Amino acid sequence: MRKITFAAAAMACATMVHAEGWDMPTPYGDSTFHTQNIMQFADDVRAATDGGLDITIHSAGSLIPHAEIKNAVRSRQVPLGEFFLSRLSNEDLAYGLDSQPFVATSYDDARALWEAQEPVVTELLAEQGLMPLFSVPWPAQGLYTNGEIATVEDLNGLRFRAYNAALEEFATLAGAAPVQVEASDIPQAFTTGQVAAMITSPSTGVNSTAWDFVSHYSPINAWVPKNIVVVNKRVFDRLDADVQAAVLAAADTAEARGWEMSAAEADAKTAELAANGITVYEPSPALVEGLQGIGAKMLENWNANASDAAKAALADYSSK
């Protein structure tokens, strides 16, 4: 964590005169706590720089589609952006450690995993001219279906929403058929029969009004994945030192605030699912055993293909 206080950064930038505008694409809608946290981050930067750096948020993929945000920042189409970290697993499996089932299933575990993962992710991004500003987790992922799922075998043949390579592998090992669907397209995908089941956070479930198309939710706490906000390093380096300090201070504040927001979301959004008619049930021992078996197989596959740096991050986490 960078040791720069927001107040100090604000004082350093109080006399700024020249204004600069940055456009920032994000994948999720304005009601999503990640987006709300980023909007506050932009406000904090604006206040700390006395309007000298004005970040405009373009949410819900309205400026750049989710899949293209990282490369748009890399090519300096935009100075910074947010994306789901494990989308980059096809580049290096270190990016997807937090989406490996049952490796980290609580916020404490997720924090320890990020401490081990962050140095490797930072180095990988630096090779592409990118610098991470902050990362915030989603609540632990749960299972949404029509009807209760008692065993893994009950998932066989279902069209299953996927959002990264790990979830595609998970669905396949469960005997389901993975279909890539962005969060903003979930309601339509269920309504049209494109998918019939999904694993996602209670936040995404509420934001997509899951009660309109599924009847059951089980908090299987499969993994605690993260979003990450990155900036183009060359663009960042062109900022005055006091503005850089303001951005880094606001980023540290946003990361701490975002983790707190995520924890608050987990219980609140699960309760909201139930309040809107979804049956929330604890997974059966048989289902948990089957899911953990899939997780063990996936981790075996991960280890067979991971880079040395990725394996070192996992070993670091496992030793904590």
LINWOMO-V703026 format. One line per field, one symbol per residue. phi: phi as a letter, one per 20 degrees, with the letter a starting at -180 (. if undefined). A space follows every 10 residues. Layout:
phi->???
This chain:
phi->.fecefffff ffdfdfdfdc ddececedff effgffffff gffffgffdl nfcdeeedel mfdbggfdfg ffffemfcfb adbfgffegf ebfffdgfde gmecccffff fffffeegff fffffffdmd cfeacceegg ecddbenfde bgffegnffd fccbfffffg fffenedfcf bfgfdggfff fenfccbbda ffffgffelg ffbcdcccff lfacfcecdc cfffffffff gffgffffff ffffffffff fffffgffff ffgffeoffe cfffgffgff ffffgfffff fgffcfffff ffffffffef
